[in-house]
Amino acid sequence: MKSKFQELISKSENIVFFGGAGVSTESGIPDFRSVDGLYNQKYDYPPEIILSHRFFVNNIDNFYDFYRDKMLCLDAKPNTTHIKLAKLEKMGKLKAIITQNIDGLHQIAGSKNVLELHGSVHRNYCTKCNKFYNVETIINSNKVPECDCGGIIKPDVVLYDEVLNSDVLEKSVKYIENADVLIVGGTSLVVYPAAGLLNYYRGNKLVLINKSITSMDKKANLVINDSIGKVFEELQL
């Protein structure tokens, strides 16, 4: 199977990568739904409640306590998958990375065309005047970070109850529609509407790399049930 993956990569000049939490777990960033993930830890509220727009508005102190403690993994470094994807882009073979992750590790690894479906912890903005702030502002602030204008600063991440950025969605659809090879890695494909983007793929070279089975396995042309980092480590570029 991995030799088939190598062959597809070698022969294609129009690859698109769609990735989820599994891409970053090998950099030490916890997966929300894994056995050791955030959903299985004990808090006053479940993470899916804390990370909702409603909770942000009504319980902002608790939101930021959790957010600083669990969502800012700034010591994490890009792993083999991030690095190999950046190299594929530099070679002109990879046209876009579409990610559900908010850690910015693809950009740190050197990738340029990264479409962040759920935003990024590295960007933050004032909900009153829209002035942007870096992540250090969040780290160094006491409790709720405030803008110079007095407005509340919010992470530029998509919370539960919020819609995805329409521009990012539109670009993602176009890249997927036109892709020769679509690689889907490190995602269980249960988070919608992001997972639904795969339905726009028109080709016959859909590759799924995930430790466990997904709802799209039967539609894939190649399924590799293994660590995505291990698969990319063996990829010869």
Secondary structure, 3 states (H helix, E strand, C coil): CHHHHHHHHHHCCCEEEEECCHHHHCCCCCCCCCCCCHHHCCCCCCHHHHCEHHHHHHCHHHHHHHHHHHHCCCCCCCCHHHHHHHHHHHCCCEEEEEECCCCCHHHHHCCCCEEECCEEEEEEEECCCCCEECHHHHHHCCCCCECCCCCEEEEEECCECCCCCHHHHHHHHHHHHHCCEEEEECCCCCCCCHHHHHHHCCCCCEEEECCCCCCCHHHCCEEECCCHHHHHHCCCC
